[in-house]
């Protein structure tokens, strides 16, 4: 068992640096980059001028909810959560609203920490991936409209084959990894289950860590 887990951990360590190599000059992913380092290598703001910063703009959320959402910024557009858990696109430089996606009224659970961005190689397709009511969905990043061709009728069932609810998702290259618990890590007594969904909505088989039948 220990040998099996050691190979699993070594495999993860060997995989991570090559797949998540980032220059941290943008904020296109949750936490800044694919490694969620919450770090920016930009030097326009530093120790010498940080005390001189002023508020550039304010965007009211339109409700009294407490949001823990981490904004994503792509091509000068900032994507945030506001207005009753709606996804809103803003001009990053001015705070001007571009579009708003309001989820269905029967939505009880929606991504509340951050969303993921995916684009095709030629950039003709640009998508925002988020989860609501245990389904993975995709918005057109330019219009805020749901993409009906994504998955099955515009959604991918994240509970199928997992046995538990899903709460987190991470995009690596063109694959979305969805975990059933936040803060998944090797060494916990609660098994972690991951499954992959490509940017086009194609669903792979779930990955179990540790493998089924293995006790920690």
PAKEPA-911472 format. One record per residue (C-alpha): residue number from 0; residue in three letters; y, x, z negated. Coordinates in nm, 2 decimals. Layout:
   k   r     py     px     pz
 NUM ALA      Y      X      Z
...
end
This chain:
   k   r     py     px     pz
   0 UNK   0.00   0.00   0.00
   1 UNK   0.25   0.27  -0.10
   2 UNK   0.17   0.46   0.23
   3 UNK   0.23   0.14   0.43
   4 UNK   0.57   0.08   0.26
   5 UNK   0.66   0.45   0.30
   6 UNK   0.60   0.43   0.68
   7 UNK   0.81   0.11   0.69
   8 UNK   1.11   0.26   0.50
   9 UNK   1.09   0.58   0.71
  10 UNK   1.08   0.37   1.03
  11 UNK   1.39   0.19   0.92
  12 UNK   1.58   0.51   0.83
  13 UNK   1.49   0.66   1.16
  14 UNK   1.60   0.35   1.35
  15 UNK   1.93   0.29   1.19
  16 UNK   2.15   0.59   1.28
  17 UNK   2.08   0.58   1.65
  18 UNK   2.11   0.20   1.68
  19 UNK   2.42   0.16   1.46
  20 UNK   2.62   0.47   1.56
  21 UNK   2.98   0.36   1.54
  22 UNK   3.32   0.51   1.58
  23 UNK   3.48   0.25   1.34
  24 UNK   3.79   0.21   1.55
  25 UNK   3.75  -0.17   1.60
  26 UNK   3.65  -0.47   1.38
  27 UNK   3.41  -0.64   1.62
  28 UNK   3.13  -0.71   1.37
  29 UNK   3.09  -0.85   1.02
  30 UNK   3.21  -0.58   0.78
  31 UNK   3.38  -0.39   1.06
  32 UNK   3.08  -0.25   1.26
  33 UNK   2.71  -0.30   1.29
  34 UNK   2.66  -0.09   0.98
  35 UNK   2.89  -0.33   0.78
  36 UNK   3.06  -0.02   0.63
  37 UNK   3.39  -0.20   0.58
  38 UNK   3.56   0.11   0.70
  39 UNK   3.82   0.18   0.97
  40 UNK   3.89   0.53   1.12
  41 UNK   4.23   0.43   1.24
  42 UNK   4.51   0.63   1.09
  43 UNK   4.82   0.42   1.17
  44 UNK   4.82   0.31   0.80
  45 UNK   4.78   0.59   0.55
  46 UNK   4.87   0.69   0.19
  47 UNK   5.22   0.78   0.29
  48 UNK   5.32   0.44   0.44
  49 UNK   5.09   0.19   0.28
  50 UNK   5.35   0.10   0.02
  51 UNK   5.59   0.00   0.30
  52 UNK   5.37  -0.26   0.45
  53 UNK   5.51  -0.61   0.49
  54 UNK   5.35  -0.95   0.56
  55 UNK   5.35  -0.99   0.94
  56 UNK   5.23  -1.35   0.95
  57 UNK   5.05  -1.62   0.75
  58 UNK   4.80  -1.88   0.87
  59 UNK   4.75  -2.18   0.65
  60 UNK   4.38  -2.28   0.62
  61 UNK   4.48  -2.65   0.60
  62 UNK   4.26  -2.72   0.30
  63 UNK   4.20  -2.61  -0.06
  64 UNK   3.87  -2.44   0.00
  65 UNK   3.80  -2.09  -0.11
  66 UNK   3.69  -1.89   0.20
  67 UNK   3.49  -1.56   0.17
  68 UNK   3.50  -1.52   0.55
  69 UNK   3.54  -1.17   0.70
  70 UNK   3.75  -1.21   1.02
  71 UNK   3.63  -1.05   1.35
  72 UNK   3.88  -0.91   1.60
  73 UNK   3.80  -0.87   1.97
  74 UNK   4.05  -0.80   2.25
  75 UNK   4.35  -0.89   2.04
  76 UNK   4.19  -1.22   1.92
  77 UNK   4.10  -1.28   1.55
  78 UNK   3.83  -1.53   1.46
  79 UNK   3.85  -1.69   1.12
  80 UNK   3.72  -1.98   0.92
  81 UNK   3.96  -2.26   0.82
  82 UNK   4.04  -2.63   0.84
  83 UNK   3.73  -2.76   0.67
  84 UNK   3.49  -2.48   0.78
  85 UNK   3.61  -2.49   1.14
  86 UNK   3.60  -2.16   1.35
  87 UNK   3.96  -2.08   1.46
  88 UNK   4.08  -1.82   1.72
  89 UNK   4.42  -1.67   1.65
  90 UNK   4.64  -1.42   1.82
  91 UNK   4.59  -1.11   1.60
  92 UNK   4.94  -0.99   1.64
  93 UNK   5.12  -1.32   1.58
  94 UNK   4.88  -1.56   1.40
  95 UNK   4.93  -1.82   1.68
  96 UNK   4.64  -2.06   1.71
  97 UNK   4.45  -2.04   2.04
  98 UNK   4.16  -2.29   1.98
  99 UNK   3.97  -2.45   1.70
 100 UNK   3.60  -2.54   1.69
 101 UNK   3.53  -2.82   1.44
 102 UNK   3.16  -2.86   1.35
 103 UNK   2.99  -3.20   1.35
 104 UNK   3.06  -3.42   1.05
 105 UNK   2.70  -3.40   0.94
 106 UNK   2.72  -3.02   0.90
 107 UNK   2.62  -2.93   0.54
 108 UNK   2.56  -2.56   0.58
 109 UNK   2.76  -2.32   0.80
 110 UNK   2.80  -1.94   0.82
 111 UNK   3.05  -1.87   0.55
 112 UNK   3.07  -1.48   0.54
 113 UNK   3.12  -1.39   0.90
 114 UNK   3.02  -1.45   1.26
 115 UNK   2.88  -1.22   1.53
 116 UNK   3.01  -1.14   1.87
 117 UNK   2.80  -1.07   2.18
 118 UNK   2.90  -1.01   2.54
 119 UNK   2.71  -0.94   2.87
 120 UNK   2.73  -0.60   3.03
 121 UNK   2.98  -0.72   3.29
 122 UNK   3.17  -0.92   3.02
 123 UNK   3.15  -1.24   3.21
 124 UNK   2.98  -1.40   2.91
 125 UNK   3.14  -1.36   2.57
 126 UNK   2.99  -1.54   2.28
 127 UNK   3.04  -1.60   1.91
 128 UNK   2.71  -1.65   1.72
 129 UNK   2.70  -1.85   1.40
 130 UNK   2.46  -2.06   1.20
 131 UNK   2.50  -2.43   1.09
 132 UNK   2.24  -2.66   0.94
 133 UNK   1.98  -2.38   0.98
 134 UNK   2.04  -2.36   1.36
 135 UNK   2.18  -2.06   1.54
 136 UNK   2.45  -2.17   1.79
 137 UNK   2.69  -1.99   2.03
 138 UNK   3.05  -2.06   2.12
 139 UNK   3.24  -1.93   2.43
 140 UNK   3.47  -1.68   2.27
 141 UNK   3.75  -1.76   2.52
 142 UNK   3.74  -2.14   2.49
 143 UNK   3.57  -2.23   2.16
 144 UNK   3.33  -2.46   2.34
 145 UNK   2.96  -2.47   2.25
 146 UNK   2.73  -2.31   2.51
 147 UNK   2.47  -2.58   2.60
 148 UNK   2.24  -2.33   2.78
 149 UNK   2.20  -2.13   2.46
 150 UNK   1.85  -2.17   2.31
 151 UNK   1.71  -2.52   2.34
 152 UNK   2.00  -2.76   2.41
 153 UNK   2.25  -2.52   2.26
 154 UNK   2.07  -2.43   1.94
 155 UNK   1.79  -2.21   1.80
 156 UNK   1.59  -2.34   1.50
 157 UNK   1.60  -2.06   1.24
 158 UNK   1.36  -2.22   1.00
 159 UNK   1.07  -2.23   1.24
 160 UNK   0.79  -2.00   1.12
 161 UNK   0.98  -1.86   0.83
 162 UNK   0.91  -2.10   0.54
 163 UNK   1.25  -2.05   0.39
 164 UNK   1.61  -2.12   0.46
 165 UNK   1.82  -1.86   0.64
 166 UNK   2.16  -1.75   0.51
 167 UNK   2.25  -1.42   0.68
 168 UNK   2.26  -1.29   1.04
 169 UNK   2.33  -0.94   1.19
 170 UNK   2.37  -0.85   1.55
 171 UNK   2.23  -0.52   1.67
 172 UNK   2.29  -0.45   2.04
 173 UNK   2.19  -0.78   2.20
 174 UNK   1.96  -0.90   1.93
 175 UNK   2.05  -1.11   1.62
 176 UNK   1.85  -1.04   1.31
 177 UNK   1.84  -1.33   1.07
 178 UNK   1.73  -1.29   0.71
 179 UNK   1.63  -1.56   0.47
 180 UNK   1.82  -1.42   0.17
 181 UNK   2.15  -1.23   0.13
 182 UNK   2.12  -0.87   0.01
 183 UNK   1.77  -0.81   0.14
 184 UNK   1.64  -0.47   0.04
 185 UNK   1.30  -0.30   0.01
 186 UNK   1.19  -0.30  -0.35
 187 UNK   1.27  -0.66  -0.45
 188 UNK   1.00  -0.89  -0.56
 189 UNK   1.11  -1.16  -0.33
 190 UNK   0.97  -1.11   0.02
 191 UNK   1.22  -1.08   0.31
 192 UNK   1.16  -1.25   0.64
 193 UNK   1.35  -1.15   0.95
 194 UNK   1.35  -1.30   1.29
 195 UNK   1.53  -1.20   1.61
 196 UNK   1.73  -1.41   1.86
 197 UNK   1.87  -1.26   2.17
 198 UNK   2.23  -1.32   2.29
 199 UNK   2.09  -1.57   2.54
 200 UNK   1.91  -1.77   2.27
 201 UNK   1.55  -1.65   2.33
 202 UNK   1.36  -1.64   2.00
 203 UNK   1.12  -1.36   1.91
 204 UNK   0.84  -1.37   1.66
 205 UNK   0.94  -1.34   1.29
 206 UNK   0.91  -1.00   1.11
 207 UNK   0.79  -1.00   0.75
 208 UNK   0.89  -0.73   0.51
 209 UNK   0.66  -0.64   0.33
 210 UNK   0.38  -0.76   0.56
 211 UNK   0.21  -1.08   0.45
 212 UNK  -0.06  -1.02   0.19
 213 UNK   0.12  -0.70   0.05
 214 UNK   0.24  -0.73  -0.31
 215 UNK   0.53  -0.51  -0.45
end
